[in-house]
């Protein structure tokens, strides 16, 4: 039996003889069901198609971005961080090909897979089994896991250190367990924040945004955005890598602060106080 994969969100389900009746992750108000109806595939089917591959880009020393081409499901980017104390994969992809397996083995394997939120759980168990890697998920989102495994390690609270210089932080917002990862030694010691889309980098790559649902355009409350921004003030980072390979290249901590201020001003109406009345 194979684990069926939702073609809209890319999450793999428990192995079964038949397709699941529905995808709870897509039926949730933060995601959506394809207007053409629920569709399923499997990893083996994707491999047989012969059109998918994972493209790797070395972004900077010790850091690679990985993305499936052509884009599949949500189309997020994962990040592979090489560390002497154990390599880390941030977020995950559905597609895992032999080329990626061999590349990762040459780089020293994977010690841990850390995932920002349920939309990117993808085929994390396939990756975990291949590399004997633990999957770090926040306890608050446990009920969204569609394929259980002994490789999954749930963590609680606001912070969890993978290594002494690589720390997971629960900001919530998009999901109760919404997680970002602080790499304190990245960016030549200035620090990097991997944000998934808990903090989404805007197209100009100077601002970020915060949303309960991106596809359905549902905002977060002002108090929650304020709390998220305040929590990042305790972290060390000058650069942000988001889920879609948008990068705030410098002064990223200040970007989060001013972005939260603008977002809150939009919610309370003060952002528009200077607009001419129609």
C-alpha positions, 0 to 999 in steps of 0.5 A, spaced: 500 500 500 502 507 498 500 513 502 496 517 498 498 525 497 493 530 496 495 534 490 492 541 492 496 541 499 501 536 498 500 532 504 501 525 504 496 520 508 497 513 511 498 508 506 491 505 504 488 501 499 483 506 497 484 514 496 482 518 502 475 521 502 477 528 503 483 532 505 481 535 512 487 540 511 484 543 505 477 543 508 480 547 513 478 555 512 486 556 512 486 552 505 481 550 500 479 544 496 480 545 488 474 547 485 475 541 480 474 537 486 479 533 490 485 529 487 490 524 489 496 521 487 502 517 490 510 518 490 511 512 486 506 515 481 509 522 481 516 518 479 513 514 474 511 521 470 518 523 469 517 530 469 519 532 476 525 534 479 528 537 485 532 543 484 538 545 489 541 552 489 546 554 494 544 560 497 550 562 501 555 558 505 552 552 509 545 553 506 541 550 500 534 552 497 530 546 495 524 546 490 520 541 486 520 543 479 515 544 475 511 546 482 507 541 485 501 543 490 503 549 494 510 549 491 514 551 497 521 551 498 525 547 503 532 549 506 537 544 507 542 547 513 549 544 513 551 543 521 557 540 524 552 538 529 547 535 524 544 537 518 537 540 518 532 540 513 527 546 514 520 545 512 519 539 507 517 537 500 512 532 497 517 529 492 523 525 494 528 523 488 534 519 487 538 525 485 536 528 492 537 522 496 544 522 493 546 529 494 544 529 501 548 523 503 554 526 500 552 532 504 552 528 510 545 526 511 539 529 515 539 529 523 532 533 523 527 535 519 523 541 522 517 544 519 513 550 520 506 548 520 501 543 517 501 545 510 508 543 509 508 536 512 508 534 505 511 527 505 516 528 511 515 521 513 518 519 507 524 523 508 525 521 515 525 514 513 530 515 508 535 519 512 533 516 519 531 523 521 527 526 527 521 530 525 520 536 529 513 538 530 509 543 535 505 539 540 499 545 538 498 542 531 499 534 533 491 533 530 493 535 523 498 530 522 495 525 517 501 520 517 503 518 524 510 515 525 515 514 531 520 519 527 516 524 529 518 528 536 513 533 538 515 539 542 512 544 547 512 551 549 515 557 545 522 555 544 526 548 542 533 548 541 535 543 535 543 545 536 545 551 541 545 556 535 539 553 531 532 554 535 525 553 533 520 558 536 513 558 536 510 564 534 503 561 532 498 566 528 497 562 521 496 556 526 497 555 533 503 551 533 506 556 527 514 555 528 520 559 525 527 557 526 533 562 528 540 560 525 544 564 530 551 563 526 548 564 519 549 570 515 556 570 517 554 570 524 549 576 523 543 571 524 538 568 519 530 567 520 527 561 516 520 563 517 515 559 512 509 563 511 508 564 519 512 571 517 511 571 509 516 576 505 512 581 501 514 581 493 519 587 494 523 583 499 523 589 504 517 588 508 513 581 511 506 580 512 502 576 517 495 572 515 491 567 518 489 564 511 493 567 505 489 563 499 482 566 503 485 572 505 483 572 512 487 577 517 490 576 524 488 580 530 492 586 531 494 583 538 496 577 535 501 580 530 504 585 536 505 579 540 509 575 534 513 581 532 515 582 540 517 575 540 522 576 534 525 582 538 529 576 542 532 573 536 538 574 533 537 575 525 539 580 520 536 576 514 529 572 513 528 566 508 521 565 507 517 559 504 517 561 497 525 563 496 523 571 498 529 574 502 529 580 506 537 580 505 538 585 511 536 589 517 530 584 517 529 584 524 527 592 523 523 589 517 518 585 522 517 591 527 515 596 522 511 591 518 507 589 524 506 596 525 503 598 518 499 591 519 496 594 525 495 601 523 491 598 517 487 594 522 485 600 526 484 604 520 489 609 522 493 607 515 488 610 511 487 617 515 490 621 510 486 618 504 481 623 501 474 621 502 470 619 496 
